[in-house]
Amino acid sequence: MVDSDPKFTVLQWDNELANVSLIRNGLLGCTPTSPELAITFQCLELYHQLRRRQSSFGIQAYAKVLCELHGISQF
């Protein structure tokens, strides 16, 4: 779920906003203009699913989320 390489280059087309370039690459910038940090949509989805299941992030909730994300019937 989390990329092991925390830095990589995102190509920005002429006259394209930085966040548009990031979104095209599956990232969301942390600021509206000139973002220097971005979060992957996968990371946001994982956080969303964890919060939906159980706010305490217990091991059972984590297992359920992994099953959901991988399309496996829950146990």
OpenMM code with the backbone's topology and positions (N, CA, C; nanometers):
from openmm import Vec3, app, unit

residues = "MET VAL ASP SER ASP PRO LYS PHE THR VAL LEU GLN TRP ASP ASN GLU LEU ALA ASN VAL SER LEU ILE ARG ASN GLY LEU LEU GLY CYS THR PRO THR SER PRO GLU LEU ALA ILE THR PHE GLN CYS LEU GLU LEU TYR HIS GLN LEU ARG ARG ARG GLN SER SER PHE GLY ILE GLN ALA TYR ALA LYS VAL LEU CYS GLU LEU HIS GLY ILE SER GLN PHE".split()
positions = [
    Vec3(0.0807, -0.1191, 0.0000),
    Vec3(0.0000, 0.0000, 0.0000),
    Vec3(0.0852, 0.1259, 0.0000),
    Vec3(0.1981, 0.1200, 0.0617),
    Vec3(0.2827, 0.2375, 0.0710),
    Vec3(0.4068, 0.2150, -0.0133),
    Vec3(0.4374, 0.3128, -0.0963),
    Vec3(0.5545, 0.3036, -0.1822),
    Vec3(0.6810, 0.3176, -0.0980),
    Vec3(0.7796, 0.2327, -0.1260),
    Vec3(0.9027, 0.2376, -0.0477),
    Vec3(0.9931, 0.3528, -0.0895),
    Vec3(0.9689, 0.4118, -0.2064),
    Vec3(1.0493, 0.5249, -0.2530),
    Vec3(0.9739, 0.6542, -0.2234),
    Vec3(1.0149, 0.7284, -0.1206),
    Vec3(0.9387, 0.8470, -0.0818),
    Vec3(0.9545, 0.9659, -0.1766),
    Vec3(1.0507, 0.9614, -0.2689),
    Vec3(1.0701, 1.0716, -0.3619),
    Vec3(1.0697, 1.0209, -0.5055),
    Vec3(0.9985, 1.0920, -0.5904),
    Vec3(1.0051, 1.0657, -0.7330),
    Vec3(0.9609, 1.1904, -0.8073),
    Vec3(0.9888, 1.1957, -0.9350),
    Vec3(0.9614, 1.3139, -1.0157),
    Vec3(0.8264, 1.3007, -1.0850),
    Vec3(0.7481, 1.4077, -1.0811),
    Vec3(0.6210, 1.4150, -1.1525),
    Vec3(0.6383, 1.5181, -1.2627),
    Vec3(0.6156, 1.4757, -1.3860),
    Vec3(0.6284, 1.5677, -1.4988),
    Vec3(0.5056, 1.6569, -1.5072),
    Vec3(0.5300, 1.7863, -1.5269),
    Vec3(0.4225, 1.8839, -1.5367),
    Vec3(0.4202, 1.9414, -1.6770),
    Vec3(0.3060, 1.9324, -1.7433),
    Vec3(0.2921, 1.9853, -1.8784),
    Vec3(0.2898, 2.1375, -1.8750),
    Vec3(0.3147, 2.2001, -1.9910),
    Vec3(0.3077, 2.3461, -2.0011),
    Vec3(0.1691, 2.3949, -1.9604),
    Vec3(0.1639, 2.5011, -1.8855),
    Vec3(0.0388, 2.5642, -1.8403),
    Vec3(-0.0506, 2.4715, -1.7589),
    Vec3(0.0057, 2.3704, -1.6957),
    Vec3(-0.0716, 2.2779, -1.6127),
    Vec3(-0.0450, 2.3089, -1.4656),
    Vec3(-0.1504, 2.3157, -1.3874),
    Vec3(-0.1360, 2.3383, -1.2443),
    Vec3(-0.0659, 2.2189, -1.1794),
    Vec3(0.0092, 2.2469, -1.0739),
    Vec3(0.0860, 2.1415, -1.0076),
    Vec3(-0.0040, 2.0300, -0.9560),
    Vec3(-0.1167, 2.0655, -0.8947),
    Vec3(-0.2048, 1.9622, -0.8406),
    Vec3(-0.2705, 1.8783, -0.9499),
    Vec3(-0.2897, 1.9347, -1.0670),
    Vec3(-0.3435, 1.8571, -1.1794),
    Vec3(-0.2427, 1.7501, -1.2193),
    Vec3(-0.1161, 1.7868, -1.2254),
    Vec3(-0.0100, 1.6905, -1.2571),
    Vec3(-0.0024, 1.5804, -1.1523),
    Vec3(-0.0137, 1.6197, -1.0263),
    Vec3(-0.0094, 1.5205, -0.9184),
    Vec3(-0.1277, 1.4252, -0.9271),
    Vec3(-0.2462, 1.4789, -0.9478),
    Vec3(-0.3662, 1.3945, -0.9566),
    Vec3(-0.3545, 1.2975, -1.0732),
    Vec3(-0.2998, 1.3451, -1.1839),
    Vec3(-0.2799, 1.2577, -1.3004),
    Vec3(-0.1899, 1.1393, -1.2661),
    Vec3(-0.1065, 1.1554, -1.1651),
    Vec3(-0.0141, 1.0502, -1.1213),
    Vec3(-0.0595, 0.9798, -0.9941),
    Vec3(-0.1851, 0.9996, -0.9544),
    Vec3(-0.2387, 0.9296, -0.8380),
    Vec3(-0.1997, 0.9891, -0.7043),
    Vec3(-0.1701, 1.1176, -0.7035),
    Vec3(-0.1274, 1.1858, -0.5815),
    Vec3(-0.2153, 1.3069, -0.5534),
    Vec3(-0.2219, 1.3457, -0.4275),
    Vec3(-0.2938, 1.4663, -0.3886),
    Vec3(-0.1969, 1.5563, -0.3133),
    Vec3(-0.1774, 1.6777, -0.3653),
    Vec3(-0.0874, 1.7719, -0.3011),
    Vec3(-0.1420, 1.8189, -0.1676),
    Vec3(-0.0523, 1.8491, -0.0762),
    Vec3(-0.0934, 1.8916, 0.0586),
    Vec3(-0.1200, 2.0413, 0.0683),
    Vec3(-0.0902, 2.1161, -0.0372),
    Vec3(-0.1222, 2.2587, -0.0423),
    Vec3(-0.1843, 2.2898, -0.1780),
    Vec3(-0.2669, 2.3949, -0.1862),
    Vec3(-0.3341, 2.4245, -0.3133),
    Vec3(-0.2405, 2.4741, -0.4235),
    Vec3(-0.1343, 2.5446, -0.3861),
    Vec3(-0.0391, 2.5929, -0.4876),
    Vec3(0.1021, 2.5518, -0.4490),
    Vec3(0.1810, 2.5173, -0.5459),
    Vec3(0.3215, 2.4773, -0.5282),
    Vec3(0.3422, 2.3720, -0.4200),
    Vec3(0.2735, 2.2589, -0.4294),
    Vec3(0.2908, 2.1546, -0.3268),
    Vec3(0.4295, 2.0921, -0.3337),
    Vec3(0.4856, 2.0681, -0.2180),
    Vec3(0.6140, 1.9997, -0.2073),
    Vec3(0.5982, 1.8613, -0.1475),
    Vec3(0.4789, 1.8323, -0.0985),
    Vec3(0.4477, 1.7045, -0.0364),
    Vec3(0.3136, 1.6577, -0.0900),
    Vec3(0.3024, 1.5275, -0.1169),
    Vec3(0.1779, 1.4727, -0.1688),
    Vec3(0.1501, 1.3370, -0.1060),
    Vec3(0.0240, 1.2994, -0.1042),
    Vec3(-0.0214, 1.1724, -0.0477),
    Vec3(-0.0851, 1.0916, -0.1601),
    Vec3(-0.0574, 0.9617, -0.1647),
    Vec3(-0.1173, 0.8781, -0.2687),
    Vec3(-0.2653, 0.8560, -0.2388),
    Vec3(-0.3429, 0.8366, -0.3444),
    Vec3(-0.4842, 0.8062, -0.3268),
    Vec3(-0.5010, 0.6722, -0.2560),
    Vec3(-0.4077, 0.5787, -0.2774),
    Vec3(-0.4134, 0.4499, -0.2069),
    Vec3(-0.4011, 0.4698, -0.0566),
    Vec3(-0.3126, 0.5577, -0.0168),
    Vec3(-0.2943, 0.5854, 0.1257),
    Vec3(-0.4211, 0.6482, 0.1842),
    Vec3(-0.4811, 0.7407, 0.1115),
    Vec3(-0.6048, 0.8030, 0.1578),
    Vec3(-0.7182, 0.7017, 0.1661),
    Vec3(-0.7253, 0.6112, 0.0696),
    Vec3(-0.8289, 0.5075, 0.0718),
    Vec3(-0.8109, 0.4154, 0.1918),
    Vec3(-0.6871, 0.3780, 0.2212),
    Vec3(-0.6613, 0.2937, 0.3376),
    Vec3(-0.7062, 0.3637, 0.4658),
    Vec3(-0.6705, 0.4903, 0.4802),
    Vec3(-0.7110, 0.5666, 0.5974),
    Vec3(-0.8637, 0.5754, 0.6076),
    Vec3(-0.9273, 0.6025, 0.4961),
    Vec3(-1.0739, 0.6116, 0.4930),
    Vec3(-1.1384, 0.4802, 0.5373),
    Vec3(-1.0904, 0.3696, 0.4826),
    Vec3(-1.1473, 0.2396, 0.5185),
    Vec3(-1.1237, 0.2066, 0.6655),
    Vec3(-1.0059, 0.2397, 0.7177),
    Vec3(-0.9779, 0.2160, 0.8594),
    Vec3(-1.0728, 0.2956, 0.9481),
    Vec3(-1.0925, 0.4215, 0.9152),
    Vec3(-1.1810, 0.5055, 0.9953),
    Vec3(-1.3265, 0.4593, 0.9860),
    Vec3(-1.3667, 0.4073, 0.8710),
    Vec3(-1.5032, 0.3567, 0.8552),
    Vec3(-1.5270, 0.2328, 0.9401),
    Vec3(-1.4267, 0.1466, 0.9512),
    Vec3(-1.4418, 0.0204, 1.0224),
    Vec3(-1.4335, 0.0368, 1.1741),
    Vec3(-1.3286, 0.1044, 1.2170),
    Vec3(-1.3078, 0.1161, 1.3611),
    Vec3(-1.2018, 0.2236, 1.3858),
    Vec3(-1.2377, 0.3222, 1.4632),
    Vec3(-1.1465, 0.4347, 1.4819),
    Vec3(-1.0249, 0.3991, 1.5665),
    Vec3(-1.0276, 0.2896, 1.6408),
    Vec3(-0.9134, 0.2533, 1.7247),
    Vec3(-0.8039, 0.1791, 1.6475),
    Vec3(-0.8279, 0.1435, 1.5223),
    Vec3(-0.7295, 0.0764, 1.4366),
    Vec3(-0.6768, -0.0539, 1.4962),
    Vec3(-0.7624, -0.1342, 1.5559),
    Vec3(-0.7229, -0.2635, 1.6098),
    Vec3(-0.6865, -0.3614, 1.4994),
    Vec3(-0.6263, -0.4726, 1.5371),
    Vec3(-0.5807, -0.5712, 1.4392),
    Vec3(-0.6970, -0.6318, 1.3612),
    Vec3(-0.8116, -0.6516, 1.4264),
    Vec3(-0.9273, -0.7077, 1.3569),
    Vec3(-0.9797, -0.6112, 1.2509),
    Vec3(-0.9869, -0.4839, 1.2847),
    Vec3(-1.0313, -0.3841, 1.1873),
    Vec3(-0.9340, -0.3757, 1.0701),
    Vec3(-0.8052, -0.3818, 1.0994),
    Vec3(-0.7045, -0.3771, 0.9944),
    Vec3(-0.7192, -0.4969, 0.9001),
    Vec3(-0.7411, -0.6159, 0.9550),
    Vec3(-0.7596, -0.7360, 0.8729),
    Vec3(-0.8831, -0.7236, 0.7843),
    Vec3(-0.9908, -0.6684, 0.8393),
    Vec3(-1.1132, -0.6493, 0.7603),
    Vec3(-1.0897, -0.5517, 0.6449),
    Vec3(-1.0167, -0.4460, 0.6711),
    Vec3(-0.9873, -0.3485, 0.5670),
    Vec3(-0.9027, -0.4111, 0.4565),
    Vec3(-0.8027, -0.4870, 0.4933),
    Vec3(-0.7201, -0.5536, 0.3918),
    Vec3(-0.8044, -0.6475, 0.3059),
    Vec3(-0.8947, -0.7203, 0.3678),
    Vec3(-0.9853, -0.8082, 0.2921),
    Vec3(-1.0701, -0.7265, 0.1956),
    Vec3(-1.1248, -0.6157, 0.2436),
    Vec3(-1.2092, -0.5294, 0.1605),
    Vec3(-1.1312, -0.4744, 0.0409),
    Vec3(-1.0114, -0.4259, 0.0661),
    Vec3(-0.9306, -0.3664, -0.0405),
    Vec3(-0.8870, -0.4686, -0.1451),
    Vec3(-0.8760, -0.5956, -0.1051),
    Vec3(-0.8326, -0.6997, -0.1975),
    Vec3(-0.9492, -0.7842, -0.2487),
    Vec3(-1.0722, -0.7454, -0.2156),
    Vec3(-1.1899, -0.8130, -0.2687),
    Vec3(-1.2106, -0.9534, -0.2126),
    Vec3(-1.1689, -0.9776, -0.0894),
    Vec3(-1.1828, -1.1088, -0.0253),
    Vec3(-1.2992, -1.1033, 0.0720),
    Vec3(-1.3847, -1.2063, 0.0719),
    Vec3(-1.4954, -1.2105, 0.1662),
    Vec3(-1.4415, -1.2104, 0.3077),
    Vec3(-1.5069, -1.1350, 0.3934),
    Vec3(-1.4603, -1.1268, 0.5321),
    Vec3(-1.4808, -1.2590, 0.6032),
    Vec3(-1.3992, -1.2847, 0.7013),
    Vec3(-1.4020, -1.4100, 0.7758),
    Vec3(-1.5108, -1.4109, 0.8788),
] * unit.nanometer
topology = app.Topology()
chain = topology.addChain("A")
for resn in residues:
    res = topology.addResidue(resn, chain)
    for name in ("N", "CA", "C"):
        topology.addAtom(name, app.Element.getBySymbol(name[0]), res)
